[in-house]
């Protein structure tokens, strides 16, 4: 009867959340959702609240108002270590690797909360297949890797949690164009293997080419929400985020 | 230049009287291990919170006083008892006091530091100094100004004797207890789940939380370990020396210097720094030929602290970090 997605399709549902940094009202009523199998992107300028939205989801900065539901369960006030256990893993902005641990140790830390540790070997192999370069450097200290390689470790580490939803925060930040292409290729590949992804990006062009739907954030609010294709055509978006002159 | 002079001074002392040199070396090694147990507590907590827990030295002193209560008042162990009774009493006291001061230290973090974790560092530092006074004055209130000691429980018979040099069981016990404790600690940090969580939290707290590590619990585990190690130090100190409520102030500063010397945040560094400080103190106070003497010990130890902070703030084994500490 209807083409609207059924409720079971929606795995992450954010409903009108308000999040504060101390006295600063950082998110002023953000709503968005991610459905099974999708790549959804969240774009916007620096300071618009993209990272804060992710920190609200994974419990590092819990919203004061509003609701976040994951697979139908309310996770608004669930502490972050339990959110991860429920299946939300993140590759954070700025990578945030453990610099004095080896690549392999970093990846293994990604599986920290998993109780089924017997498939660890298999999952490591999966990450090494996605990123053959990491397999060459598995015993190297993470702090000594190049930016692109560190980004691979950060994504690989998040995958080691076998997430049901993957949050990627600025995976292309500070990378050479050739690495940016490569990273987005892998993001698509991970998604094709079945993991839904919420992708936060400043590189709006690449993000909108990769995602199926997108949200545009402006100063703590969702300004626009549409199919990625439609957003690419949107004049406002083209001017502000795709760097096209008026 | 300075190092050269010190080496020459040590060599001259060594050749003038090798047996005295060896005896002094062994004393330094023993004292250094006690400093090490306390220094590790500073370094563990600094590594994970970037907080200098000034209360740590006082926790150590209070643990020593409480172990006097357990060992002498409750168990009634005296020098007249057999060695077996003394050893059993000391081990039992160790277990009790470690458990108590692990709990005390966890409580200190929970009450005084946890809420200040996102506050400016100065706030936490001042709280740590306040906590130091509180713990010290609890010691004063409970134990008054009198010195306590349980030395002489372990006989001063020789473990070995080479020429004039002898090493007594009384001193050797310190090493005999400390080494397994350090081995266990190293294993815990390197190989257990809690240990991995500690290392991850120390290197990047947010990332650790994102991977499902319970950061609060991990920090509690760290304080528990630091408290238990301070208690081992307290028991051992009590079996060697006199101590009272304010013993922890100076010993805490010495141990802190040792942690900085080794590279704060670095476990091996803390033990290395403590051993060096123990040796420096022993050489200074024990060698006969032109040693400055015990009046200068404090000036030398804290002179070292200043010299490291100025010339090598990352310490002997620490890594240079962007923040410089």
Boltz contact constraints between the chains, C-beta under 6 A:
constraints:
  - contact:
      token1: [A, 60]
      token2: [B, 209]
      max_distance: 6.0
  - contact:
      token1: [A, 80]
      token2: [B, 209]
      max_distance: 6.0
  - contact:
      token1: [A, 81]
      token2: [B, 212]
      max_distance: 6.0
  - contact:
      token1: [A, 81]
      token2: [B, 213]
      max_distance: 6.0
  - contact:
      token1: [A, 81]
      token2: [B, 214]
      max_distance: 6.0
  - contact:
      token1: [A, 84]
      token2: [B, 212]
      max_distance: 6.0
  - contact:
      token1: [A, 85]
      token2: [B, 212]
      max_distance: 6.0
  - contact:
      token1: [A, 90]
      token2: [B, 210]
      max_distance: 6.0
  - contact:
      token1: [A, 92]
      token2: [B, 210]
      max_distance: 6.0
  - contact:
      token1: [A, 96]
      token2: [B, 204]
      max_distance: 6.0
  - contact:
      token1: [A, 96]
      token2: [B, 207]
      max_distance: 6.0
  - contact:
      token1: [A, 98]
      token2: [B, 200]
      max_distance: 6.0
  - contact:
      token1: [A, 98]
      token2: [B, 203]
      max_distance: 6.0
  - contact:
      token1: [A, 109]
      token2: [B, 200]
      max_distance: 6.0
  - contact:
      token1: [A, 109]
      token2: [B, 211]
      max_distance: 6.0
  - contact:
      token1: [A, 110]
      token2: [B, 211]
      max_distance: 6.0
  - contact:
      token1: [A, 112]
      token2: [B, 211]
      max_distance: 6.0
  - contact:
      token1: [A, 112]
      token2: [B, 212]
      max_distance: 6.0
  - contact:
      token1: [A, 112]
      token2: [B, 213]
      max_distance: 6.0
  - contact:
      token1: [A, 113]
      token2: [B, 212]
      max_distance: 6.0
